[in-house]
Amino acid sequence: MSDRTTKPAPTGPRAARKREAIVRAARALFLREGFGVGMDAIAAEAGVSKVTVYNHFGSKEALFTAVVAGALDEPLLSGADDTAPDLAGLAEAADLRGAFLAAARAWVRAVRANDEVRALRALVAAEIHRFPELSRAWGAHGPAGHHPAVADALRALADRGRLEIPDLEVAVIQLYSLLVFPHMVFDQYGTQPADDLTERLVTGAVDMFLGRYTPSGA
């Protein structure tokens, strides 16, 4: 399915609330009915018009990729875990490594416990062959576009001089690869790494990432 509009997506608080409602409705319906669910049904569930859905996302494929990326990024948003700082606050942390470790542990813990993330990943695997537009939609936006919570946090760290990141897109992929992807691989085989291995993975991931991007002499 091609995009219905080339206009920029609506902005502002009211538009953000509508976008959130659309993603929430789409997530519920995709999980319940699969990718074949109609945009009319998604619009009705969100309480908006179908035109509004297309104005925000352009296509069902783009909406689906936003749903999947949003599910992965939820633990990074402020308030997702009251026991650890969110990723967005790292630029202000006095102890960057300690705050990064706390945020990473909370992120991984939430991803491991999120049954909807598993269901969405299974849905992608089931639908990708029938709907190749999904892979094209994902590739068209790039990692930074799909994961703004990660991209914004890393950009803030770079702007403050806490990290030196010459290629933001690569850094986003690397952080996901180090922290999230190992658990996805285990999950494909119906298991999860033991708690002590998870802790070693998280600690090693943060140290590797900071070792790569901490400015010389810092």
N, C-alpha and C positions, 0 to 999 in steps of 0.2 A: 504494500500500500504506500503510495507516495504522500508526501506532506501536502496538507490542504492549504497551507498558508506560509508565506515567507515573511510576514510581519514579525517584529520582535515580540517576545512574550510579554504579557501585561506585567506591570511592576506596581509596587506600593503595598501597604498593609492589607488592603481589601483583596487585592489580587493574590497576595501570599496566603491568605486564609482560604481562598477558593482553590488555589493550587494544592494546599494541604488536604482539603476535603476531597479533591479529585484523586490524589494519590492514595488516600486512605480507602476510598470506595473501590478504586481499581484493584488495590491489593487484596481486599476481601473477595471481590468477584473473580479475579484471576485464580486465587487459591481454591475457590469453590467450583468454578466452571471451566477453568483452563483459559488458554490464550484466545480461544474462539469466541469468548463473550463479546457482545456487541458494544459499540461506543454509546449507543442509546441507553443501554442498561447502566453503564458506568456513569453517564451524565445524570440519569434519574437517581441513582444511589447517592451521588454527591450533591444533589439538589441544585444542579446548574444545567444550562443548555448544552447540547452537543457542540454548538459553535464555540462556547467557552472552553470546552475540553480541547478542541483543536487549536484555539488561540493560544493556549498555554503549552501544548505539547506537539502539535503539528501532525502527529500520527499515533496510531495505537502502539506501534513498535517503540517509538520514543517514550511513550507513557510507560510501557512495560519495563524498559531499561531503567527509567527513573524509579519505579517501584522496587526493583531488585537492588539498585544502588542505595536507595534510601533505607532498605532493611539492613544492609551491611553497615551503613553509617550511623544508624540510630544510637548505638552506645557512645558515639563521639559527641553527641549533642549535649549541651548544658542541661544538667539535671538528670541525665540518664542513669547515673550511679552516684548517690550521695556520699559514698565512701572514698571517692577518688576525684581528682581534678579532671575536668573535661579537657580534650586536646586543645580547644581554642584558648585556654588560659596558660598554655605553656610559655608563651613569649614573655609573660610577666613573672614566671616562677624564679625564685631565688636559687633553688637547687634544681637545675634543668634535668639532670639525670634522674633524680628521685621522683620528680613530678612526671617525667616521661614514663618511668617504670610503673607508677601508680595508674596512670591513664591507660597504658598498654595492658596491664593486668585486667583492668575493668573492661576494656574493649574485648579482649579475648574471652573473658569469662561470660560476657553477654552473648557473644557470637556462638560460643559452645552451647549455651542454654536456650538459644532461640529456635524453637521448632519451625517457626514460619520461614526463617532463612533457609532451613533444610528443604522445606516444601517448595519454596520458590526456585531453589537450585535444581530440584528434581523436575520442576515444571519446565525450566529452561532446557534441560537435557531431553525431555520428552517432546518439546515443541520445535526445537531448533531445526530439525530436518524438514518439518512440514512448513515452517515459516522462516526461510533464510533471510527475510528482511530483518529479523531480530539481530543477527550478527552484524548486518550492515549498519543498523541504527546504533548499535553499541560502538562500533568502530568509528562512526562519524563524529561522535562527541568527544572521544578521548578520555583518558583516566581522570584528568583534572576536572573536566566537565561533569563526569559521572559522580565524582566524590568531592564535592566542594568543601565539605567539612575538613577533610584531610588537606586538600590543596590550600584552603584559607589559613589553616593552622601553620603549615610549613612556610607559606608566604610571609606570615606575620613573624615567624622566627627568623627568616632571612632578612626582612625589613629592619628588624631590631638588631641585626648583626650577631644573633645567637648561633645561627647556622649559615653556612655558605652553600647555596643550592643553585648551581648553574643551569640545571635542567629540571624544572618542577615536575614535568610529566614523568620522567624517569624516577624521580624521588617518590612520587605517589605510588607507582607500581612497586618499587622496592619495599616501601613500608608495608604495603598489603602482603607482598610475597613473604616477608619475614614474620609478620604477626598473624595474619588471618589464613593464608593459603595452606599452611601445614595442617591446620585443623580441618579444612575442607577435604584434603586428601585422605586423612584418617576417616572422616565421616563417610566418604564414598565406600569404604570397606566396612561400614557399620560399627565403627569403634571410635575411641578418642584416646589421645596420648594420656598416660598417667599424670597425676598432678605434679609430681616432681619433674617429669620431663617437660610438661607445659611451662613450669617456672624457669627451667633452663633455657627453653626456647625463647621465652619472653625476654629474659635477661640478656641472652646472647643477641637477640634481635635489636634491642635498644642500644647495646654497646656497639654493635656493628654499624648501626645507622648513625649514631653520634660520632663514631670514629671516622666515618666517611665524610660527614658534613660539618663537623666542628671546625671553625677557622683555625689556621695554624697559629700557635702561640696563645690560644684562648684557654 
